[in-house]
Amino acid sequence: MLAFLLVWHLLSLRYATFILPGPLDVLQKLGEKLREGTLPLHIGTTLSAAVPGLLIGSALAFVLGYPIAKSKLADRLLSPFIIASQGIPFVAVAPLLFIWFGTGLVSKLIVCSLIVFFPIAINVITGIRNVPTLWHDLFSAYRASPAQRFLKLELPAALPFVFAGLRVGGTLSMIGAITSEFISASDRGLGFLVNQGTGLYDTPLVMLAVVLIVCIALAIYGCVRLVERAVVRH
C-alpha cells in the first residue's frame, strides 16, 4: 500500500492537479468534505442501497437457487431465464426501472438486487449439487425429514459456496448502487459526488469518491469474510 501511494504521489508530480491529483490533494478534499458535514450523508445514501440490495438479492438467489438445484423441472423452467437475464446490460435496464418505479430507493434496491443475484444463485446451485451422494444416502438410511436434510446436510455443505458468492455480490452491490446514482441523477451519494466532480472538473473530488467506493467495497468483502469464518467454523 505504501509503495502504491508513493508511486501515485510521484506520478501526480508530473501532471496538473485537475488531470491526476496526488494523495495529498485527495486528503485535502476529504478534509473539506468533512468540514462541510455532508460526506456521511453521501456515504449513508450509497450504503442504504448497496447493503439492503445485497441482502435482498442473496435471499432471492437462495429461494430460486435451491429448487433449481433440487429439481430438474425447476432447472429447465427457470435456468434459461436466469442465464438470459445476464445477457441484458443493467445500464440499459436501469432507466426503465427508474421510469416504472421512480428515482427513489426502490429502484436502486432492485438494481442492486439484480446485479448481485446471479453470482450468488450460481454458487447456491453449485453448493447444493455438490453434496456427496453418500451423505444423502446416509440421511435417507436414518429417515431424516426434508427439514433435517436441509438444515443438517445441504445448508452446511453449501455454505462455503454461498459465502464465495456473497463475497462477489458484496462488491457488485456497490457497483449497482453507484450505477443507480449515475442514471437517476441523484442529488446525494458517492455516485453523485463523482458526477459533481466531473461536471466541475474537480478531479480531487472524483478521486476521493472513487477511493471511498473502493474502501467501502473492501469493507463489505471483509465483513462477509468475518461472518463466513464465524459461521462455517461451527
C-alpha positions in Angstrom: 0.0 0.0 0.0 2.8 2.4 0.9 4.5 1.6 -2.4 1.3 2.3 -4.3 0.8 5.7 -2.5 4.4 6.6 -3.3 4.1 5.8 -7.0 0.8 7.6 -7.1 2.4 10.7 -5.5 5.4 10.7 -7.8 3.2 10.3 -10.9 1.0 13.2 -9.7 4.0 15.5 -9.6 4.3 15.2 -13.4 0.7 16.3 -14.1 -1.6 19.2 -13.2 -4.0 18.5 -10.3 -7.1 18.5 -12.5 -5.5 15.7 -14.5 -4.0 13.5 -11.8 -4.4 14.7 -8.2 -2.0 13.2 -5.7 -2.8 11.6 -2.4 -2.3 14.8 -0.5 -4.8 16.6 -2.8 -7.4 13.8 -2.1 -6.7 14.1 1.6 -7.2 17.9 1.4 -10.5 17.3 -0.4 -11.5 14.8 2.3 -10.9 17.4 4.9 -13.1 19.9 3.0 -16.0 17.5 2.8 -15.7 16.5 6.4 -15.8 20.2 7.4 -18.9 20.6 5.2 -20.5 17.7 7.1 -22.1 16.2 4.0 -19.8 13.3 3.5 -21.6 10.9 6.0 -24.9 11.6 4.2 -23.4 10.7 0.8 -21.8 7.5 2.2 -25.0 6.6 4.0 -27.1 7.1 0.9 -24.9 4.7 -1.1 -24.9 2.1 1.6 -28.7 2.4 2.0 -29.0 0.9 -1.4 -25.9 -1.4 -1.5 -26.4 -3.3 1.7 -30.1 -4.0 1.6 -29.8 -4.7 -2.1 -27.1 -7.3 -1.3 -29.4 -8.9 1.3 -32.5 -8.9 -0.9 -30.5 -10.3 -3.9 -29.0 -13.0 -1.7 -32.4 -14.1 -0.3 -33.8 -14.2 -3.8 -30.8 -16.2 -5.0 -31.3 -18.8 -2.3 -35.1 -19.0 -2.8 -34.7 -19.7 -6.5 -31.3 -21.4 -6.5 -32.4 -24.2 -4.1 -35.3 -25.6 -6.1 -33.2 -25.3 -9.3 -30.5 -27.4 -7.6 -33.0 -30.0 -6.4 -35.5 -30.3 -9.2 -34.8 -30.9 -12.9 -38.2 -29.4 -13.8 -37.3 -26.2 -11.9 -33.9 -26.2 -13.6 -35.5 -26.5 -17.1 -38.1 -23.8 -16.3 -36.0 -21.2 -14.5 -32.4 -21.6 -15.6 -32.9 -20.2 -19.2 -34.5 -17.0 -17.8 -31.7 -16.5 -15.2 -29.0 -17.1 -17.8 -30.7 -14.9 -20.3 -31.0 -12.1 -17.8 -27.2 -11.8 -17.7 -27.1 -11.0 -21.4 -29.1 -7.8 -20.8 -26.8 -4.9 -19.7 -28.1 -3.4 -16.5 -27.1 0.0 -17.6 -29.8 -0.4 -20.3 -32.4 -1.8 -18.0 -31.9 0.6 -15.1 -33.5 3.6 -16.9 -36.7 1.5 -17.4 -36.8 0.7 -13.7 -36.5 4.4 -12.8 -39.4 5.1 -15.2 -41.5 2.4 -13.7 -40.7 2.8 -10.0 -39.4 6.4 -9.8 -35.9 7.6 -8.9 -36.1 6.7 -5.2 -34.7 3.9 -3.1 -37.0 1.2 -4.5 -35.5 1.3 -8.0 -31.9 1.4 -6.6 -32.7 -1.7 -4.4 -34.0 -3.5 -7.5 -30.9 -2.7 -9.5 -28.5 -3.8 -6.7 -30.5 -7.0 -6.1 -30.5 -7.9 -9.7 -26.8 -7.3 -10.1 -25.8 -9.5 -7.1 -28.4 -12.2 -7.7 -26.7 -14.2 -10.5 -23.3 -15.0 -8.9 -24.9 -15.9 -5.6 -27.6 -18.0 -7.2 -24.9 -19.9 -9.2 -22.9 -20.6 -6.1 -26.1 -21.8 -4.2 -26.9 -24.2 -7.0 -23.3 -25.5 -7.2 -23.1 -25.9 -3.4 -26.4 -27.9 -3.1 -25.5 -30.1 -6.1 -22.0 -30.8 -4.7 -23.3 -32.6 -1.6 -21.9 -36.1 -1.9 -24.5 -38.8 -2.8 -23.1 -41.0 0.0 -24.2 -38.3 2.6 -27.7 -38.2 1.1 -27.9 -42.0 1.3 -26.8 -41.9 5.0 -29.5 -39.4 5.8 -32.1 -41.5 3.9 -31.0 -44.5 5.9 -31.7 -42.6 9.1 -35.0 -41.5 7.7 -34.2 -37.8 8.1 -37.0 -35.4 7.3 -36.6 -32.8 4.5 -36.1 -30.1 7.1 -33.4 -32.2 8.8 -31.7 -32.9 5.5 -31.7 -29.3 4.6 -30.5 -27.9 8.0 -28.0 -30.6 8.9 -26.7 -31.6 5.5 -27.4 -29.4 2.5 -27.1 -26.0 4.1 -23.8 -26.6 6.0 -22.3 -28.3 2.9 -23.3 -25.4 0.6 -22.2 -22.6 2.9 -18.6 -22.2 1.6 -20.1 -21.9 -1.9 -22.7 -19.4 -0.7 -20.2 -17.2 1.0 -18.0 -17.3 -2.1 -21.0 -15.8 -4.0 -21.6 -13.3 -1.2 -18.1 -12.0 -1.4 -18.5 -11.3 -5.1 -22.0 -10.0 -4.6 -20.9 -7.6 -1.9 -18.6 -5.8 -4.3 -21.2 -5.9 -7.1 -23.7 -4.3 -4.8 -21.6 -1.2 -4.7 -21.4 -1.1 -8.5 -25.2 -1.4 -8.5 -25.6 1.5 -6.1 -23.2 3.8 -7.9 -24.7 2.9 -11.3 -28.2 3.7 -9.9 -27.0 7.1 -8.7 -25.5 7.9 -12.1 -28.6 7.1 -14.0 -31.2 8.5 -11.6 -29.3 11.9 -11.4 -29.4 11.5 -7.7 -28.5 14.6 -5.6 -26.7 12.6 -2.9 -24.5 9.6 -2.7 -20.9 8.7 -3.8 -22.1 8.4 -7.4 -23.4 12.0 -7.1 -20.0 13.1 -5.9 -18.4 11.5 -9.0 -20.9 13.3 -11.3 -20.5 16.6 -9.4 -16.7 16.4 -9.6 -16.8 15.5 -13.3 -19.1 18.4 -14.1 -16.9 20.9 -12.2 -13.6 19.4 -13.3 -12.9 18.8 -9.7 -10.7 15.8 -10.1 -9.7 15.5 -6.5 -13.4 15.1 -5.6 -13.8 12.4 -8.2 -10.7 10.6 -6.9 -12.0 10.9 -3.3 -15.3 9.4 -4.2 -13.5 6.5 -6.1 -11.3 5.9 -3.1 -14.3 5.8 -0.7 -16.1 3.4 -3.1 -13.2 1.0 -3.1 -12.8 1.2 0.7 -16.4 0.5 1.3 -16.4 -2.4 -1.2 -13.4 -3.8 0.6 -15.1 -3.3 4.0 -18.2 -5.2 2.8 -15.9 -8.0 1.5 -14.2 -8.1 4.8 -17.4 -8.3 6.8 -18.6 -11.2 4.7 -15.3 -13.0 5.3 -15.7 -12.4 9.1 -19.2 -13.8 9.1 -18.1 -16.7 6.9 -15.3 -17.7 9.4 -17.7 -17.5 12.3 -20.4 -19.5 10.6 -18.5 -22.1 8.7 -16.2 -22.8 11.6 -19.3 -24.0 13.6 
